[in-house]
Amino acid sequence: MSLEAEANAIEAKEWPAIIVRPSRDEDVDAMLGIYLHHVRKGLDVLQAPLYQAPQKEDLKRRRKNMSSHRLPHLVAELDGSIIGYAYAVPFRKRPAYRYVVKHSIYVDPNHLHRGVGRLLLPALIDACAAAGYRQLIGYIDAANEASLKLHKACGFIQAGYLSSVGFKYGRWTDSVIMQRSLGPGATTMPDARSSPEPFHQAIGFGWNKGSF
Ligand SMILES: CC(C)(COP(=O)(O)OP(=O)(O)OC[C@H]1O[C@@H](n2cnc3c(N)ncnc32)[C@H](O)[C@@H]1OP(=O)(O)O)[C@@H](O)C(=O)NCCC(=O)NCCS
């Protein structure tokens, strides 16, 4: 079954009206709105004038590129509206790291703390495992209690702690590195037939300039 068909089949169990599916071009406006809400909330007065919002066309191109190369890019849809999204990108560009992806997840501010993250993240985990990846990594602000809880609940463990790597609201902030194995993880050798494409082929160098 293709990645798209598999992800299409994922339907919310706890909240049946929510569908988790691969993103489409027409979802980009909604995803951008969700992203901008969260990123602007995290900017202080000094950073805000310097911030350049990502461009819609650029995001469309990047989304298409990712999904056509088996890098999962999912949305949560409720009654025709996009209320969250999650996607995975290469952990590192070098071929040795081709079985590892890192991810981002964002939920609409009007739908926080209602279980949307608990639907999206497992769907992303399944889609990454189905695509042949073996490890999934997230970098989470140490003060982001909701995200830390969500990741722990979805089987991630803390793999590292980076002190004072961010600067927000006049103070240094820490990041937690969370990691989860996918499918057989490191218990078996990679299967060449189900290997993800080497990153330099999959996405092209220099694509990873920003996220959304
Ligand atoms: C992190 C985020 C994706 C969680 O999504 P969500 O749909 O609100 O989370 P859920 O309702 O599925 O809850 C997941 C867990 O987090 C907990 N949680 C959710 N919001 C919380 C909050 N504000 N404070 C404390 N815990 C919270 C829930 O209780 C739940 O834990 P449990 O399963 O042990 O009960 C969402 O808050 C978000 O989009 N935040 C802004 C962007 C962001 O920080 N993304 C992650 C970057 S790594």
Ligand as a Chemical Component Dictionary entry (heavy atoms), coordinates in Angstrom:
data_LIG
# 
_chem_comp.id                   LIG 
_chem_comp.type                 NON-POLYMER 
_chem_comp.pdbx_formal_charge   0 
_chem_comp.three_letter_code    LIG 
# 
loop_
_chem_comp_atom.comp_id 
_chem_comp_atom.atom_id 
_chem_comp_atom.alt_atom_id 
_chem_comp_atom.type_symbol 
_chem_comp_atom.charge 
_chem_comp_atom.model_Cartn_x 
_chem_comp_atom.model_Cartn_y 
_chem_comp_atom.model_Cartn_z 
_chem_comp_atom.pdbx_ordinal 
LIG C1  C1  C 0 2.567  20.611 21.542 1  
LIG C2  C2  C 0 1.231  20.506 20.832 2  
LIG C3  C3  C 0 1.439  19.951 19.430 3  
LIG C4  C4  C 0 0.343  19.524 21.625 4  
LIG O1  O1  O 0 -0.863 19.328 20.905 5  
LIG P1  P1  P 0 -2.276 19.195 21.634 6  
LIG O2  O2  O 0 -3.260 18.750 20.622 7  
LIG O3  O3  O 0 -2.581 20.445 22.354 8  
LIG O4  O4  O 0 -1.966 18.041 22.685 9  
LIG P2  P2  P 0 -2.952 16.914 23.185 10 
LIG O5  O5  O 0 -4.269 17.530 23.555 11 
LIG O6  O6  O 0 -2.985 15.797 22.199 12 
LIG O7  O7  O 0 -2.233 16.462 24.514 13 
LIG C5  C5  C 0 -1.022 15.755 24.509 14 
LIG C6  C6  C 0 -0.497 15.698 25.931 15 
LIG O8  O8  O 0 -0.033 16.994 26.312 16 
LIG C7  C7  C 0 -0.739 17.449 27.468 17 
LIG N1  N1  N 0 -0.978 18.860 27.289 18 
LIG C8  C8  C 0 -1.580 19.442 26.219 19 
LIG N2  N2  N 0 -1.589 20.787 26.390 20 
LIG C9  C9  C 0 -1.002 21.019 27.589 21 
LIG C10 C10 C 0 -0.694 22.185 28.308 22 
LIG N3  N3  N 0 -1.004 23.402 27.833 23 
LIG N4  N4  N 0 -0.044 22.075 29.479 24 
LIG C11 C11 C 0 0.294  20.853 29.961 25 
LIG N5  N5  N 0 0.044  19.696 29.317 26 
LIG C12 C12 C 0 -0.594 19.784 28.150 27 
LIG C13 C13 C 0 -2.014 16.637 27.510 28 
LIG O9  O9  O 0 -2.516 16.503 28.820 29 
LIG C14 C14 C 0 -1.556 15.327 26.943 30 
LIG O10 O10 O 0 -0.893 14.571 27.932 31 
LIG P3  P3  P 0 -1.508 13.207 28.429 32 
LIG O11 O11 O 0 -1.674 12.367 27.199 33 
LIG O12 O12 O 0 -0.477 12.714 29.375 34 
LIG O13 O13 O 0 -2.812 13.577 29.039 35 
LIG C15 C15 C 0 0.484  21.848 20.801 36 
LIG O14 O14 O 0 0.453  22.364 22.099 37 
LIG C16 C16 C 0 1.102  22.879 19.879 38 
LIG O15 O15 O 0 0.818  22.920 18.684 39 
LIG N6  N6  N 0 1.943  23.769 20.453 40 
LIG C17 C17 C 0 2.577  24.824 19.698 41 
LIG C18 C18 C 0 3.626  24.318 18.714 42 
LIG C19 C19 C 0 4.598  23.420 19.404 43 
LIG O16 O16 O 0 5.056  23.698 20.503 44 
LIG N7  N7  N 0 4.917  22.331 18.726 45 
LIG C20 C20 C 0 5.840  21.349 19.197 46 
LIG C21 C21 C 0 7.223  21.770 18.852 47 
LIG S1  S1  S 0 8.346  20.472 19.328 48 
# 
loop_
_chem_comp_bond.comp_id 
_chem_comp_bond.atom_id_1 
_chem_comp_bond.atom_id_2 
_chem_comp_bond.value_order 
_chem_comp_bond.pdbx_ordinal 
LIG C1  C2  SING 1  
LIG C2  C3  SING 2  
LIG C2  C4  SING 3  
LIG C2  C15 SING 4  
LIG C4  O1  SING 5  
LIG O1  P1  SING 6  
LIG P1  O2  DOUB 7  
LIG P1  O3  SING 8  
LIG P1  O4  SING 9  
LIG O4  P2  SING 10 
LIG P2  O5  DOUB 11 
LIG P2  O6  SING 12 
LIG P2  O7  SING 13 
LIG O7  C5  SING 14 
LIG C5  C6  SING 15 
LIG C6  O8  SING 16 
LIG C6  C14 SING 17 
LIG O8  C7  SING 18 
LIG C7  N1  SING 19 
LIG C7  C13 SING 20 
LIG N1  C8  SING 21 
LIG N1  C12 SING 22 
LIG C8  N2  DOUB 23 
LIG N2  C9  SING 24 
LIG C9  C10 SING 25 
LIG C9  C12 DOUB 26 
LIG C10 N3  SING 27 
LIG C10 N4  DOUB 28 
LIG N4  C11 SING 29 
LIG C11 N5  DOUB 30 
LIG N5  C12 SING 31 
LIG C13 O9  SING 32 
LIG C13 C14 SING 33 
LIG C14 O10 SING 34 
LIG O10 P3  SING 35 
LIG P3  O11 DOUB 36 
LIG P3  O12 SING 37 
LIG P3  O13 SING 38 
LIG C15 O14 SING 39 
LIG C15 C16 SING 40 
LIG C16 O15 DOUB 41 
LIG C16 N6  SING 42 
LIG N6  C17 SING 43 
LIG C17 C18 SING 44 
LIG C18 C19 SING 45 
LIG C19 O16 DOUB 46 
LIG C19 N7  SING 47 
LIG N7  C20 SING 48 
LIG C20 C21 SING 49 
LIG C21 S1  SING 50 
# 
